[in-house]
Amino acid sequence: MYQGIYLCENLCQSLLLHTLPDFHLLTSQIAFSGYTFKDFSEHKNLTIPNAYHIALVEVREADTGESWFSLLKSLLLSSPHCRIIFIIEHSLENCSQYLNQIPFTYLLPASQISILLETALDKALSELAFIKNYYGNDKDLSGPASRYANAVFLSTDGLVHKGKKGCIIYYPDQKSEYCRTSMRHLMAALPENFIQIHKSYVVNMNYCDTIISRSRPTGSQQDQFILLKTLPRDMSAVSSQDMPRELPVGPKYEINVQKFLLNKYAHPYFKIDRR
C-alpha cells in the first residue's frame, strides 16, 4: 500500500474534489490524505511523520510558487521517490519557473482530470514499481502502512461469542478475512483515515458516504450511523456475502467522528444526513 497526499490552496474550492470527489477510490493501491498548503506546512513536522509516494498538487491561476514550491522541496527531501502529479487550472505563467525545478510525473489540465487522472496514477504506480524492483528494497517505499490499509472496516462483532480474539477485515470487493491481531494493534499500523466508531468497529472513512442521525423511537436522544458507499460484490467468490452498509456509532465514540469531520482536509468527502 502506497501513501498519497493531495495538496491545494483551499480544499473548499478544490477543482479536484468538485470534479472527482471520490478520486481516492480510483485505485486500491494508494491511501490518500488531503491538506491545504498552509496546514501541511504547519503540521507536517508534528503529525505527518510518514513518507509519501504520490502527491497530487493543485495549482490555481492566482497561486504563485511561493505557496507550494518550498513545501514540495522539503517533501522531496523526506520522500525522495515521491511521484508528483500537478493539476493546473489554466496557464503555467505563474509557475513555469518553479515547475522546471521539481521532478514530476504528469501535468494535468484541471478541465481534463476526470479523463486523465486515473492514467496519471497508473503511470506513477508503474514508476514506483520499477524503483522497488531496481533497488530491491520494498521497505523504503511501502512505509509503515499495513497491508490492510484498503479495508472498508474492521469488526469484532460476534467474535467474542465464538470464543475468538482478533477481528474480521472487510474489503471493497465484499471479501473478508479473519485476523488474529486485535483491532487496537492493527489501528497503530493503519492510516489516519481509519477511526474507531464503536467498540466493535473501526472504519476507513474513505468509504463513508453519509453520517446519519436518527431519533430514537422513545425519548429525545438520537443515534448516529455511518452509511458506507455502495461497493461491488466479488461474484467469483461463492462464499462471499454482502457486507452491511450501515454501521452504528457508539455514544462514546461520536467524538472521534466529529473530530475527523472537523479536520479541514476531511469534510469535503462527506455529507451529514439528519433523519
PLY file of the C-alpha trace (Angstrom):
ply
format ascii 1.0
element vertex 275
property float x
property float y
property float z
element edge 274
property int vertex1
property int vertex2
end_header
0.00 0.00 0.00
1.35 3.41 -1.04
0.78 6.66 0.83
-0.68 9.51 -1.23
-1.27 13.17 -0.43
-3.42 15.83 -2.07
-2.35 19.48 -1.65
-4.09 22.67 -2.71
-4.61 26.25 -1.58
-8.24 25.84 -0.44
-9.95 22.46 -0.04
-13.41 24.01 -0.01
-12.77 25.43 -3.51
-10.83 22.44 -4.79
-11.19 21.76 -8.52
-10.31 18.11 -7.99
-12.83 17.50 -5.20
-15.51 19.34 -7.16
-14.92 17.24 -10.27
-13.92 13.90 -8.70
-14.97 13.84 -5.02
-14.17 10.11 -4.88
-10.79 10.33 -6.61
-9.21 8.41 -3.71
-11.15 5.33 -4.85
-9.65 5.30 -8.36
-7.01 2.84 -7.19
-6.89 0.47 -4.24
-3.09 0.74 -4.03
-2.96 4.31 -2.65
-4.25 5.61 0.69
-4.82 9.35 0.24
-4.99 12.18 2.74
-5.50 15.85 1.88
-4.25 19.19 3.21
-4.05 22.83 2.28
-0.57 24.17 1.61
-0.72 26.14 4.85
-1.95 23.27 7.03
0.59 20.83 5.66
3.42 23.30 6.12
2.42 23.98 9.74
1.76 20.42 10.82
3.97 18.14 8.74
6.74 18.03 11.34
4.31 17.29 14.17
1.63 14.98 12.84
2.78 13.72 9.42
5.89 11.60 10.01
5.26 9.14 7.16
6.95 9.26 3.79
4.70 9.88 0.80
4.91 8.06 -2.50
2.45 10.04 -4.65
1.48 13.70 -4.38
-1.38 15.43 -6.20
-0.72 19.17 -6.23
-3.39 21.57 -7.46
-2.16 24.96 -8.68
-4.73 27.67 -9.41
-4.28 30.77 -11.56
-3.76 33.00 -8.55
-1.25 30.69 -6.87
2.40 31.61 -7.10
5.30 29.30 -6.40
5.72 30.94 -3.01
2.80 28.94 -1.61
3.96 25.47 -2.63
7.49 25.43 -4.07
9.45 25.28 -0.81
6.85 22.87 0.55
7.44 20.39 -2.26
11.20 20.71 -1.95
11.01 19.72 1.72
8.58 16.92 0.87
11.04 15.51 -1.64
13.80 15.57 0.97
11.81 13.23 3.22
10.21 11.30 0.32
12.85 11.21 -2.43
10.92 8.73 -4.59
7.66 10.68 -4.43
5.85 10.92 -7.80
4.22 14.35 -8.22
1.13 14.94 -10.35
0.32 18.62 -10.92
-3.24 19.74 -11.62
-3.06 23.11 -13.38
-6.09 25.38 -13.65
-5.35 27.18 -16.93
-1.98 28.74 -17.58
1.57 27.98 -16.48
2.66 31.64 -16.45
2.78 31.92 -12.65
4.55 28.66 -12.00
6.62 27.54 -15.02
9.92 28.66 -13.49
9.16 26.59 -10.38
7.90 23.53 -12.25
11.23 23.28 -14.07
12.93 22.70 -10.72
10.56 19.98 -9.44
10.57 16.43 -10.86
7.02 15.41 -11.67
5.14 12.55 -13.29
2.35 14.47 -15.03
0.90 17.91 -15.70
-2.88 17.64 -15.93
-5.21 20.43 -17.10
-7.94 20.75 -14.46
-10.57 20.56 -17.20
-9.43 17.01 -18.09
-8.75 15.44 -14.69
-11.84 13.21 -14.90
-10.34 11.67 -18.05
-6.62 11.70 -17.28
-6.16 11.29 -13.53
-6.52 7.51 -13.47
-3.91 7.21 -16.23
-1.56 9.52 -14.33
-1.94 7.45 -11.16
-1.27 4.25 -13.10
1.92 5.80 -14.52
3.05 6.90 -11.07
2.43 3.40 -9.69
4.38 1.81 -12.54
7.33 4.12 -11.84
7.24 3.22 -8.15
7.14 -0.48 -9.01
10.21 0.00 -11.23
12.07 1.75 -8.41
11.24 -1.07 -5.99
12.46 -3.69 -8.44
15.62 -1.70 -9.23
16.65 -1.12 -5.63
15.26 -4.42 -4.37
14.01 -2.75 -1.20
10.27 -2.59 -0.58
10.62 -1.14 2.90
11.75 2.30 1.75
8.68 2.69 -0.46
5.95 0.92 1.44
6.24 2.90 4.66
4.56 1.85 7.90
1.06 1.30 6.45
-0.34 -2.17 6.93
-1.48 -4.40 4.09
-4.99 -3.85 5.43
-4.95 -0.14 4.52
-7.54 -0.62 1.76
-10.03 -2.36 4.05
-13.51 -0.87 4.35
-13.82 -1.65 8.04
-12.61 -3.92 10.84
-15.07 -5.71 13.10
-15.12 -7.82 16.25
-18.89 -8.23 16.10
-19.77 -11.79 17.08
-16.20 -12.98 17.65
-16.49 -12.95 21.45
-19.44 -15.31 21.28
-17.37 -17.63 19.08
-14.52 -17.62 21.56
-12.15 -15.93 19.12
-9.79 -12.99 19.57
-8.64 -10.57 16.86
-11.02 -9.16 14.25
-12.55 -9.60 10.80
-11.29 -7.43 7.92
-13.83 -6.44 5.24
-12.63 -5.40 1.77
-14.19 -3.35 -1.08
-14.88 -6.49 -3.16
-17.08 -7.82 -0.29
-14.47 -10.39 0.69
-13.47 -10.72 4.33
-10.77 -12.45 6.32
-10.19 -13.31 9.95
-7.11 -11.79 11.58
-5.78 -12.88 14.96
-4.30 -9.44 15.64
-6.52 -7.17 17.76
-8.18 -4.10 16.23
-6.25 -1.91 18.65
-2.88 -3.16 17.40
-3.93 -3.01 13.75
-5.03 0.62 14.08
-1.49 1.61 15.03
-0.32 0.45 11.58
-3.19 1.93 9.57
-3.53 5.43 8.02
-5.27 8.22 9.91
-8.48 7.81 7.88
-9.24 4.70 9.98
-11.17 5.71 13.10
-12.94 3.73 15.80
-16.68 4.42 15.72
-17.88 1.67 18.06
-16.36 -0.88 20.44
-16.83 -3.41 17.62
-16.00 -1.32 14.54
-13.09 0.61 13.04
-14.00 2.28 9.72
-11.95 3.51 6.78
-13.60 6.92 6.37
-12.68 6.97 2.67
-15.66 4.63 2.25
-18.04 6.74 4.33
-20.92 8.04 2.23
-23.21 9.66 4.81
-23.39 10.32 8.53
-26.98 9.59 9.60
-28.60 10.86 12.79
-31.84 9.13 13.77
-34.19 9.89 16.62
-34.91 7.00 18.93
-38.49 5.63 18.99
-38.88 6.97 22.51
-37.26 9.95 24.18
-35.39 12.86 22.60
-32.00 11.25 22.08
-30.52 10.48 18.67
-28.26 7.71 17.46
-25.64 8.12 14.73
-24.83 5.69 11.94
-22.25 5.62 9.18
-23.62 4.69 5.76
-20.93 3.10 3.60
-20.59 3.69 -0.12
-22.20 1.07 -2.36
-19.46 -1.39 -3.23
-19.48 -4.12 -5.90
-19.61 -7.73 -4.78
-17.00 -10.20 -6.00
-19.26 -12.63 -7.83
-16.40 -15.12 -8.27
-16.35 -15.79 -4.54
-19.14 -18.29 -3.88
-18.99 -17.82 -0.12
-18.92 -14.04 -0.23
-21.80 -12.22 1.45
-22.89 -8.63 1.10
-21.35 -6.63 3.92
-23.58 -4.29 5.94
-23.92 -0.78 4.51
-24.84 0.82 7.82
-22.69 0.75 10.97
-23.63 2.19 14.38
-21.61 4.91 16.04
-21.25 4.26 19.77
-22.04 7.26 22.02
-18.54 7.42 23.49
-17.00 7.25 20.00
-19.07 10.08 18.47
-16.26 12.48 19.37
-13.91 10.50 17.06
-16.26 11.05 14.12
-16.75 14.72 14.96
-13.03 15.39 15.21
-12.40 13.66 11.90
-15.11 15.61 10.10
-13.87 18.88 11.58
-10.41 18.37 10.09
-10.16 20.76 7.16
-8.93 18.10 4.78
-11.70 15.61 5.58
-15.01 17.41 5.34
-15.34 17.73 1.52
-15.64 13.93 1.23
-18.71 13.50 3.42
-22.26 14.70 3.93
-24.39 14.61 7.04
-28.00 13.43 6.86
-30.32 14.07 9.79
-33.39 11.86 9.67
0 1
1 2
2 3
3 4
4 5
5 6
6 7
7 8
8 9
9 10
10 11
11 12
12 13
13 14
14 15
15 16
16 17
17 18
18 19
19 20
20 21
21 22
22 23
23 24
24 25
25 26
26 27
27 28
28 29
29 30
30 31
31 32
32 33
33 34
34 35
35 36
36 37
37 38
38 39
39 40
40 41
41 42
42 43
43 44
44 45
45 46
46 47
47 48
48 49
49 50
50 51
51 52
52 53
53 54
54 55
55 56
56 57
57 58
58 59
59 60
60 61
61 62
62 63
63 64
64 65
65 66
66 67
67 68
68 69
69 70
70 71
71 72
72 73
73 74
74 75
75 76
76 77
77 78
78 79
79 80
80 81
81 82
82 83
83 84
84 85
85 86
86 87
87 88
88 89
89 90
90 91
91 92
92 93
93 94
94 95
95 96
96 97
97 98
98 99
99 100
100 101
101 102
102 103
103 104
104 105
105 106
106 107
107 108
108 109
109 110
110 111
111 112
112 113
113 114
114 115
115 116
116 117
117 118
118 119
119 120
120 121
121 122
122 123
123 124
124 125
125 126
126 127
127 128
128 129
129 130
130 131
131 132
132 133
133 134
134 135
135 136
136 137
137 138
138 139
139 140
140 141
141 142
142 143
143 144
144 145
145 146
146 147
147 148
148 149
149 150
150 151
151 152
152 153
153 154
154 155
155 156
156 157
157 158
158 159
159 160
160 161
161 162
162 163
163 164
164 165
165 166
166 167
167 168
168 169
169 170
170 171
171 172
172 173
173 174
174 175
175 176
176 177
177 178
178 179
179 180
180 181
181 182
182 183
183 184
184 185
185 186
186 187
187 188
188 189
189 190
190 191
191 192
192 193
193 194
194 195
195 196
196 197
197 198
198 199
199 200
200 201
201 202
202 203
203 204
204 205
205 206
206 207
207 208
208 209
209 210
210 211
211 212
212 213
213 214
214 215
215 216
216 217
217 218
218 219
219 220
220 221
221 222
222 223
223 224
224 225
225 226
226 227
227 228
228 229
229 230
230 231
231 232
232 233
233 234
234 235
235 236
236 237
237 238
238 239
239 240
240 241
241 242
242 243
243 244
244 245
245 246
246 247
247 248
248 249
249 250
250 251
251 252
252 253
253 254
254 255
255 256
256 257
257 258
258 259
259 260
260 261
261 262
262 263
263 264
264 265
265 266
266 267
267 268
268 269
269 270
270 271
271 272
272 273
273 274
